[in-house]
């Protein structure tokens, strides 16, 4: 019996070793010709990045690794942290001329399109995104979880679950006939009063959203609403923020107009999306309270060109033209005032995978190339509340990209081809 026990123990130990093999460190060395250290705001030459499994273990000057070591040679490239887009809509098809288009897709189609969009986003060098709303509530949570489980290829995803809006407001599906019934999944975040807002926020938080998105003003793309008009009340937004804070979650506010943005800021939101017609008082409030601006300043050109070509609603084109230049003026002023800025594009209005097209706009309208890169890396990670992404540093996920050229000299280098690594694995 004793011999059988010993044999069984050895067999068990061998099996445990085999099962635990994935936990044994697999080491990879990356040679970076130039490494952009976003934490220090410096470009470092000929660096070695040592990766253990999916995390960065060490960063320093290049030295020859051990014989037989696995090496990724990026010695002729500039290496940056994986990029982060803080304003995307992955689930479902991109914006089109048809107001009722979202009703023509099934939930399964939305999810499958979302998987394709996630793949395109990752391959464009964006290894993390904040997804700021879906028409069908909680479909973004399913995509987020599928990516996390490795079932779908895509970026690390922070999801809102839907929109909090007034009836027929900027986050509602409008422009359809009065006798068309909107499915319940499209109206989960429609609120009437502070207590209704609080109750529905609790439902979203219980479902596992990473943050909450409130629609403080009308929207450019929602027919029947005006970007400058406040919609959710300050009391409704405060109730949502208070509930989110109880769960350790942040709230962001879609806000084009100044009064809606100021109400959202007083209510305690962490960031303002769009900010197209903010005034000096709103910007000063943001700076004082550390509220982050996430402004999609590339998007207006795309909407004007494609929307005109494809005959989007005249109201949409009018509102876009009224806000595009003012948004860029606000952005420039925010940069000069020292307002915190994070990179966000509204991908989903334009095709996924083109997210990097905004970088040259950010530089044109006041940011240095390093500041624009920080907005899409370490500063975006801070808004997400994550300290495991956003820079190439020990302990963080091995998420990074390699590009030709020098984006600090010419930011458009980030709009070209990239080699992408997520969690220590190069994306094929």
C-alpha positions in Angstrom: 0.0 0.0 0.0 2.9 2.3 0.8 4.4 1.7 -2.6 1.1 2.5 -4.3 0.8 5.7 -2.3 4.3 6.9 -3.4 3.5 6.1 -7.0 0.2 7.9 -6.8 1.9 10.9 -5.2 4.5 11.0 -8.0 1.8 10.7 -10.6 -0.2 13.5 -8.9 2.9 15.8 -8.8 3.6 15.2 -12.4 0.1 16.0 -13.4 0.1 19.1 -11.3 3.3 20.2 -12.9 1.8 19.6 -16.4 -1.4 21.5 -15.5 0.7 24.4 -14.0 3.0 24.6 -17.0 1.2 27.8 -18.1 2.3 29.4 -14.9 6.0 28.8 -15.6 7.5 32.1 -16.9 7.9 32.2 -20.6 10.5 34.9 -21.3 10.6 37.1 -24.4 13.1 39.9 -25.2 12.1 42.9 -27.4 14.8 45.1 -28.9 13.5 48.6 -29.4 15.5 50.9 -31.7 13.7 53.9 -30.0 11.4 53.5 -27.1 9.0 56.3 -26.2 8.9 56.5 -22.4 5.6 58.3 -21.9 6.0 58.4 -18.1 9.2 60.5 -18.4 8.3 62.1 -21.7 11.6 60.9 -23.3 12.7 58.9 -26.3 15.3 56.2 -25.3 17.6 54.6 -27.8 18.4 50.9 -28.2 16.4 49.5 -25.3 15.6 46.0 -24.1 12.2 45.1 -22.9 12.0 41.7 -21.0 8.6 40.1 -20.9 7.5 37.3 -18.6 4.3 35.7 -19.8 2.0 38.6 -20.5 3.7 41.3 -18.3 6.8 43.5 -18.7 9.5 42.4 -16.2 12.3 44.9 -17.0 13.2 47.8 -19.3 16.8 49.0 -19.8 19.6 49.5 -22.3 20.0 46.6 -24.8 22.3 43.8 -23.7 22.7 40.4 -25.3 20.1 38.0 -23.9 20.9 34.4 -22.9 21.7 32.0 -25.7 18.6 30.5 -27.3 16.3 33.3 -25.9 13.3 34.4 -27.9 13.9 37.8 -29.3 11.5 40.2 -31.2 13.8 42.5 -33.2 12.3 46.0 -33.5 15.7 47.6 -33.6 14.7 49.6 -36.8 11.4 50.8 -35.3 10.0 53.2 -32.8 8.2 51.3 -30.0 5.3 52.8 -28.0 2.8 51.6 -25.5 -0.4 50.1 -27.0 -2.7 52.9 -27.9 -6.0 53.6 -26.1 -9.2 55.1 -27.7 -11.5 56.5 -25.0 -14.5 57.0 -27.2 -15.5 54.1 -29.4 -18.7 52.2 -30.4 -17.6 48.7 -31.3 -20.9 46.8 -31.3 -23.0 47.0 -34.5 -22.5 48.6 -37.8 -21.0 52.1 -38.4 -23.2 55.2 -38.8 -25.2 55.4 -42.0 -27.9 57.6 -43.6 -30.8 55.5 -42.2 -32.0 56.7 -38.9 -33.7 53.3 -38.1 -30.7 51.2 -39.3 -30.1 49.8 -35.7 -33.6 48.2 -35.8 -32.7 46.2 -39.0 -30.0 44.1 -37.2 -30.5 41.3 -34.8 -28.7 41.1 -31.5 -26.5 38.3 -32.9 -25.6 40.4 -36.0 -24.7 43.3 -33.7 -22.4 41.1 -31.7 -20.7 39.5 -34.7 -20.1 42.9 -36.3 -18.7 44.0 -33.0 -16.2 41.1 -33.1 -15.0 42.2 -36.5 -14.8 45.8 -35.3 -12.8 44.7 -32.3 -10.3 42.8 -34.5 -9.8 45.8 -36.8 -9.3 48.1 -33.8 -6.6 45.9 -32.2 -4.8 45.5 -35.5 -4.8 49.3 -35.8 -2.6 49.5 -32.7 -5.3 50.2 -30.1 -4.9 47.6 -27.4 -7.5 49.1 -25.1 -10.7 51.1 -25.6 -13.4 52.6 -23.6 -16.6 51.8 -25.4 -19.1 54.5 -24.6 -22.5 53.1 -25.5 -24.6 50.7 -27.5 -28.2 50.8 -28.8 -29.0 47.4 -27.3 -28.2 47.5 -23.7 -25.4 45.2 -22.4 -24.4 43.8 -25.8 -21.0 45.6 -25.2 -20.6 43.6 -22.0 -20.9 40.4 -23.9 -18.2 41.5 -26.4 -15.9 42.7 -23.5 -16.2 39.3 -21.8 -15.6 37.3 -25.0 -12.4 39.3 -25.6 -11.3 38.8 -22.0 -11.9 35.0 -22.3 -9.9 34.8 -25.5 -12.9 33.9 -27.6 -12.7 37.0 -29.7 -9.6 38.9 -30.8 -9.8 42.5 -29.7 -8.6 45.3 -27.4 -9.0 45.3 -23.6 -12.5 46.8 -23.3 -14.2 49.0 -20.8 -17.9 49.1 -21.4 -20.8 51.4 -20.5 -23.7 49.0 -21.2 -25.8 51.7 -22.9 -26.8 55.4 -22.6 -28.6 57.3 -19.8 -30.8 59.9 -21.6 -34.1 61.6 -21.4 -37.0 60.3 -23.5 -36.3 61.1 -27.2 -33.0 62.6 -26.1 -29.5 62.5 -27.5 -29.0 58.8 -26.5 -32.4 57.6 -27.8 -33.2 56.1 -31.1 -35.3 58.9 -32.8 -36.6 59.7 -36.2 -38.8 56.6 -36.6 -42.6 56.6 -37.1 -44.7 57.2 -34.0 -46.4 53.8 -34.4 -43.0 51.9 -34.5 -42.4 50.2 -31.2 -38.8 50.5 -30.0 -37.6 47.3 -28.3 -37.1 47.5 -24.5 -33.4 46.8 -24.9 -33.0 50.1 -26.6 -34.6 52.1 -23.8 -33.0 50.6 -20.6 -31.2 53.9 -19.9 -34.1 56.3 -20.5 -34.8 58.1 -17.3 -37.5 60.3 -15.8 -36.4 62.0 -12.6 -33.5 61.5 -10.1 -35.0 58.5 -8.4 -35.6 56.7 -11.7 -32.1 57.6 -12.7 -30.7 56.2 -9.5 -32.6 52.9 -9.8 -31.6 52.3 -13.4 -28.0 53.2 -12.7 -28.0 50.5 -10.0 -29.3 48.0 -12.5 -26.5 48.8 -14.9 -23.9 48.6 -12.1 -25.3 45.3 -11.0 -24.9 44.0 -14.5 -21.2 44.8 -14.4 -20.6 48.0 -16.4 -17.2 49.5 -16.1 -18.5 53.1 -16.0 -21.7 55.0 -16.9 -22.3 57.3 -19.8 -24.9 60.1 -19.4 -26.2 62.3 -22.2 -26.1 65.8 -20.8 -27.0 67.6 -24.0 -28.5 67.0 -27.4 -26.4 65.2 -30.1 -25.2 66.0 -33.6 -26.3 62.5 -34.8 -29.6 62.3 -33.1 -32.4 63.9 -35.1 -34.7 66.1 -33.0 -32.1 67.1 -30.5 -29.8 70.2 -30.4 -26.1 69.9 -29.2 -26.3 73.2 -27.2 -29.4 72.2 -25.3 -29.2 70.6 -21.8 -31.2 67.4 -21.5 -30.6 65.4 -18.3 -31.0 67.6 -15.2 -28.1 68.2 -12.8 -30.1 66.3 -10.1 -30.6 63.3 -12.4 -26.9 63.2 -13.2 -25.9 63.7 -9.6 -28.1 60.7 -8.6 -26.3 58.6 -11.2 -22.9 59.7 -10.1 -23.6 59.0 -6.5 -24.8 55.5 -7.3 -21.8 54.9 -9.5 -19.4 56.1 -6.8 -20.9 53.6 -4.4 -19.8 50.8 -6.8 -16.4 52.4 -7.4 -17.3 53.4 -10.9 -16.8 56.7 -12.8 -19.3 58.6 -15.0 -18.6 60.3 -18.3 -20.9 62.9 -19.9 -21.7 63.4 -23.5 -21.9 67.2 -23.5 -21.5 69.5 -26.5 -23.1 72.6 -24.9 -21.7 74.7 -22.0 -24.6 74.6 -19.6 -25.1 70.9 -19.9 -21.4 70.3 -19.4 -21.3 72.6 -16.3 -24.3 70.8 -14.8 -22.5 67.5 -15.4 -19.3 68.8 -13.9 -21.1 70.0 -10.8 -22.8 66.6 -10.6 -19.3 65.0 -10.3 -18.6 63.4 -13.7 -15.0 62.4 -14.5 -14.9 63.4 -18.1 -16.7 65.3 -20.8 -17.1 63.8 -24.3 -17.1 66.1 -27.4 -17.2 69.5 -25.7 -18.0 71.2 -29.0 -19.3 74.5 -27.7 -17.9 74.8 -24.2 -17.3 78.3 -22.8 -14.4 79.6 -20.7 -16.2 79.0 -17.5 -16.8 75.3 -18.3 -13.1 74.8 -19.2 -12.0 76.6 -16.0 -14.3 74.3 -14.0 -12.8 71.2 -15.7 -9.3 72.3 -15.0 -10.0 73.1 -11.3 -11.8 69.8 -10.7 -9.5 67.6 -12.9 -12.3 66.7 -15.3 -10.9 65.2 -18.5 -11.8 66.4 -22.0 -12.3 63.6 -24.6 -12.9 65.5 -27.9 -13.3 63.7 -31.3 -11.8 66.5 -33.4 -11.2 64.4 -36.5 -14.7 63.2 -36.8 -16.4 66.3 -38.2 -14.5 66.1 -41.5 -15.5 62.5 -42.0 -19.2 63.3 -41.3 -19.2 66.2 -43.7 -17.6 64.3 -46.5 -19.3 61.0 -46.2 -22.6 62.3 -44.9 -22.9 64.7 -47.8 -22.0 62.0 -50.3 -24.4 59.5 -48.8 -27.2 62.0 -48.1 -27.3 61.8 -44.3 -30.2 63.8 -42.8 -29.9 67.5 -43.5 -30.3 68.3 -39.8 -27.3 66.1 -38.9 -25.1 67.8 -41.6 -26.2 71.2 -40.4 -25.3 70.4 -36.7 -22.0 68.9 -37.7 -21.0 72.0 -39.6 -22.1 74.2 -36.7 -19.9 72.3 -34.2 -16.8 71.1 -36.1 -14.8 74.3 -36.1 -16.1 75.4 -32.6 -15.0 72.1 -31.2 -11.5 72.5 -32.5 -11.3 76.1 -31.1 -12.4 74.7 -27.7 -9.8 72.0 -27.9 -7.1 74.5 -28.7 -8.2 76.6 -25.8 -8.3 73.6 -23.5 -4.7 72.7 -24.4 -3.5 76.2 -23.7 -5.4 76.3 -20.3 -3.9 73.0 -19.2 -7.2 71.0 -19.1 -6.5 67.3 -18.9 -7.1 65.6 -22.3 -7.6 61.9 -23.2 -7.7 60.5 -26.8 -11.1 59.7 -28.1 -12.3 59.4 -31.7 -16.0 58.3 -31.9 -15.0 55.3 -34.0 -18.2 53.7 -35.1 -19.3 56.9 -36.7 -16.3 56.4 -39.0 -14.8 52.9 -39.8 -13.0 51.1 -37.1 -9.3 50.7 -37.6 -8.9 54.3 -38.7 -8.7 55.5 -35.1 -5.2 56.9 -35.5 -6.3 59.6 -38.0 -7.0 62.0 -35.1 -3.4 62.3 -34.0 -2.4 64.9 -36.6 -5.5 66.9 -35.7 -4.5 67.0 -32.1 -1.0 68.3 -32.9 -2.5 70.8 -35.4 -4.8 72.2 -32.7 -2.2 72.8 -30.0 -0.7 69.6 -28.6 2.9 68.5 -28.9 3.4 65.0 -30.4 4.5 63.7 -27.0 1.3 65.2 -25.3 -0.9 63.6 -28.0 0.8 60.2 -27.5 0.4 60.6 -23.7 -3.3 61.4 -24.2 -3.7 58.0 -26.0 -1.6 56.0 -23.5 -0.7 56.9 -19.9 -3.3 59.7 -19.5 -6.1 57.6 -21.0 -5.1 54.7 -18.7 -5.4 57.1 -15.7 -8.9 58.1 -16.7 -9.8 54.4 -17.0 -8.4 53.9 -13.5 -6.0 51.3 -14.7 -2.3 51.1 -13.6 -1.6 48.0 -15.6 -1.6 49.5 -19.1 -0.6 52.8 -20.7 3.2 52.7 -20.5 6.1 50.3 -21.1 7.1 49.7 -17.5 7.7 46.7 -15.2 4.5 45.1 -13.9 2.3 46.3 -16.8 0.8 44.3 -19.5 3.1 43.8 -22.5 0.9 45.9 -24.8 2.9 47.8 -27.3 3.2 48.8 -31.0 6.2 49.3 -33.3 6.1 51.9 -36.1 8.4 53.1 -38.8 9.7 56.7 -38.5 9.7 59.0 -35.6 6.2 60.1 -34.4 7.8 62.8 -32.1 9.0 64.5 -35.3 6.0 63.6 -37.5 3.0 62.4 -35.6 1.5 61.0 -38.9 3.9 58.0 -38.4 1.2 56.7 -36.1 -1.4 56.6 -39.0 0.7 54.0 -41.0 1.3 50.3 -40.6 2.0 49.0 -37.2 3.3 45.8 -35.6 1.0 45.1 -32.6 1.7 43.2 -29.4 -1.0 42.5 -26.8 -0.1 40.6 -23.6 3.3 39.6 -24.9 1.9 38.1 -28.1 2.4 39.6 -31.5 -0.9 40.0 -33.4 -0.7 38.2 -36.7 
